[in-house]
């Protein structure tokens, strides 16, 4: 059995969960998981091979066993620690923001001053922020979770498979917008504007085939977005909306995603990480891609989102009519995203990472 260590002491618990699930019952790989307490609290399983860790412990923990491969789930903090890991071990890093991996020291200095000054100074003084680019350069391999971001430099790590297949028989057309309700990453102003327009159309005897419509904002809403949703809800009579002001449990997320007729993903073309510009579909993956695959749902994306995937549908001018049409389309996710096939592809990639 080849031995792998998977480290997540920072951010992406959902990806760590995906890795656990796809690697279950592997006959070829034995995986140990090293999670911070915060990440551990978000993981479903309780297993002997899950260990609590942090930036002060991880190096000593990794030295105890001889691992063939170390996978680091996120490098957005603890750069000095991860530099030590990449110096000593065969390490691969999952990259979430490609432009950030190439950021220069001068740009880092400028970006420290742009926002979150105290937090960013802490990363500089205590966590080796200026080592960030070195960590990525030292890693034996860099990985991405979106096949369309793969290149010679960034290898595709297949994790997502379709595990929830539920054809909707809703009388109400349920349109789910998955992800945190933040204007920074999704264009919620346009969402609210469209819902108001459709409400007006429905009140005035529109020819829309389905007048039972519900929009589910499937992520925590706060600040300005929460206030706008509350105001929006008060103005609606024909359309229902569901929203959450607290973090959604994984069970609730799965329930709503399974019930969705279609996903609406109004991704902003540009976002930023550490004040560095990132472009969805070009330098950054959206989690909505994995959501669509995992729950077997067609997803409507903006026209400018670059994707050749068949289940990513570009918005057209009559968006509501598009929602109604997609409700009745059955797309075969199992053809390319069944668990057995994804496991086989993942096994091949892991063997490459171990031998190169």
N, C-alpha and C positions, 0 to 999 in steps of 0.2 A: 504494500500500500504506500502510495506517495503521500507525504505529509504537507499540509498547507495550513498557514496561519492567516486568519482574516481579522484585520484590526479596524475597529470603528470606535474612536474615542471623541469624535467631534459632532457630526451633524446627521448623516444620512442613515437613520435607523431603518427606513423602509427598504433601502437597497440591501442592507445587511439581512433583513428578513427574507428578501427575495433570494439571496444567495443561500441561506439556510435551507429554504424550501426546495430549490432546484438541486441541491447537493444531497438531499436526504436519500439514504439507502445506496449511496455510491459504493460500488465494489472495487473502485480503483483509487479513490482519494479518501484520506482521513483528514478532517478539518477541525482545527481548534479555533474558537472565536474569542477575541479579546475586546471587551466592550467597557466603556465608561458606565457608571451607574445610571446616568441619564439615558443612554442608549439601551442599556439592559432593561430598564423599566418599560421600554416600548416594544420589546421582543416577546412574542407569544410563548415560545418554547422554554422549557426549563430542562437543560441538558447538562450532563457531566462535562461536556467539551466546551462549555461557555464559561469564561473566566472574567472576573472584574479586573479592570486595568485602568491606568491613567498614564500621563506623560512621564511620570517619575518612575513607573514600574515596568513599562513595556519592554525595555531593552533587557532587563534581567530575566523577565519571563521568557523572552524569545531564545535566550541562551540555554535554557534548560533542555529544550528538545532540539533535535536537528531537523529543521524544516527544509523541504525542497523548494518552497515558494512562499513568500510573504505577500499578501494582497492588502494594500492600505486603502480603505474605503473613501477617505476624505483627507486632503491636506490643505486645510484652510487656517490651521493653527498649529502650534507645537512644531514649528519648522526645525528648530534645533534638534528636537527628539527624532523627527523623521529623517533628518540628514544623517544622524548616527545609524538609523535602521538601514537606509539605502546604501550607506558606506559599507556595512558589514554583511548584508544578506542579499539574496536574489529577490529583489522587491519589485512589485508592480503597483502602480498608483492608478486608481480610477479618477479620471479628470472630469470635472464638472464645468470648468470655465477655461477654455483653451487660451484665450488672450492673457488671462492671469498667469498662466504657466510661463509666459515669455516676457513678463513685465520687467522693465529695467529698474535699477536702484534709484535712478533719478526720478522716474515716474512714481515709484513707491513713496519716496519722500514727499513729492507733491500731493499724492493721494492721502497721505496721513493727515495732512492739514485740511482736507476738504470736508470731512464729517467724522463723527464718532472719535474725536481727538483722543480722549483718555483711553478708550479701548484700543485704539490703534497704536498709541504710544506703548501700551502694555505689551502688545505683540512685538514691538520693536525691542524694548528693553529686556523682556523676560522670555520671549518665545522664539527669538531668532528670525523675525520677519524678513530681514535682508538675506536670509539663506533660502528664501522661497524658490527662486529660480534654480538654485543649485540642487535642491531636493529633487525637482522634476528631472533635471539633467542627469543626476546620479542614478535614478531608478533604472533598472534594466529594461523595463517596459512601461509604457503609458497606455491606459485603456480608456475606451469610451463605450457607453451603453446604447448609443444610437448608431446603427450601421452606416447611416449616411454621413456621419462625422469621421468615419474611419479613413485612415491613410497609411502611408508607409510608417509614419511616426506614431500614429495612434491606432492601436489594435482594437477591434470590436470584441467586446466581451458579451456573449449572448446570455441573458438572464431571464428575460420576460417570456412567459408562456401563458396560454389561455387556460385559466383554471376555473373560471366562473362563466358557464354558458347558460343563459336564461333568456329565452325569447319572450319578450314582453307581450302581455295580453292586457295592458292597461287600457281602460276606457278614457283615462286622462292622458294626454300627450305629455310625457315627463322628459324634460330637457335638463340634463345635469351639467353644471359648470364646475368641474373639479379644480380644487386648489385654493390656497389662501386668497381671501378677497382683498386684493391690494392692486391699486392702479399702477404700481411700478412694473408688475409683470404681466398683467392682463388689462385690456381696455374696458374697464367696467363702466366708464362714462358712456361709451357707445352701447353697452348692454342695456343700461337703464333707459337710454334714449329710445332704443328699439322697442323695449317692453312698453313704454308709454305710447309709442306709435301704434303698436299692435292692439293695445287696450282701446285706443280711439277707433281703430278700424272695426273691432269687434262690437263696440257700442253702436256703430253706425251701419249695422247689417252688412258686414263684409262678407264676401263669398268664400271665406276660409272654410274648408271642409270640417275642421275639428275645432269646436269652440271651447273644449275642455282642455285647458293648457296649464301646466305647472312648471315653473322654473325653480330648480334647486341649486342654491349657491353652496356647494359642498366644500366649505372651508371656513375657517374662523374669520368673521368680519369684525372690524373695530374701526375706531377713528372716523374719518370722513365717510368712508365707504359704508360703515354701519349706519351712520345717520342718514345717508342717502337711501339705503335700503328700507329703513323704517318709514321715511317719508314716502317712498315709492309704494310700499305696501298699503299705506293709508289711502292712496289715490286709486287703487285698483278695485274693480268690481267683476270684471270678466276673466281676469288672469289671477292664478294663485302663485305665490312665491313662498319658498321655504328657505330659511337662513339660520345661521348659528353664530352666537356671540361668544362661544367658548370653543376650545379645541375639540374636535370630533374624535370619538373613539374609533379604533380600527373596525370594530364590529358594525358600528353605525355607517362608517364609510362604505364598507362592503355591501351592506344592505341597500343603500341608496344607489350605488353603482350598479348593482345587479338589477334594480328596478328600472334603470334608465332606458328610454327608447333610443336616445341619441346623446352624444356628448357635444357640448359647445365649448370650444377652446379659443377664446378671443385673445390669443397670445400677442403681446406687444412685440414688434419686430426687434426692438433694441431694449436691453436692460443693462445693468452694470453689476459688477462684483468688485468690492474694494475700490469703488469709483473708476473701475476700468470697464470700458464699453464691451459688452458681449452681445452677440446676435443669435437669436434663437434659430435653430436649424442649421447654423453655420459654425458658430464657435461654442454653442451651448445647447444641451438637450433640454427639452421640456419634459417634466414628469408626466404630462398628459399622454405622451406617446406610450409609456409603460402602462398607464391606466387603461388605454384603449385595448391594448393587447391582453392584459391580464383579465379584463372583464368582458372581452369579446364584443366591443361596442364600436360602431362607426363614429368617427369624430370629425366635426366641422372645424376647420382652421381658416385663418385669414388667407386671402388670395396670395399675399406676398410671402407666405411661409413655404420655404423650399423643401418639397418632399415628393418622392416618387412612389411612396407606399400607397397601396390600393385602398386601405381603410382610412386614410387621411383625405377628407373631401374638402376642396377649396370652396369657400363661400361664394354663392352667386347673388345676384341682385335681389331676388325674392327669397330671403332667408327663411321666412316662416313656411313657405311652400316647400322648401328644401327639407326642413324638419319633418314635415308631414310625409313626404315621399320616402325619406330614409327609414321611418318607423316600420315600413312594410318590406324592407330589403333584408334578406338573410345573407350575411357574408360568412364564408367558411374560414374562420380563424384557425381551425384545427389543421388545415392543410400545411401551413408554414409555422405555426406556433404551438403545436402539441408538445406536451412535456417531454416525451421520449426523443423527439427530434432535437429540441433545444438542448436537452442533456447531452446528446451525442455531439452536437456542435461545440458545446461548452467543454466537454472532455477533450476534444481535439485542440482547442485553444489553450487549455491549461497544460496539456502535455508540451505544446510549443513553448509556453512561458517557462516551463521547468527545464527544458533542454537547450534553450537559447541564452 
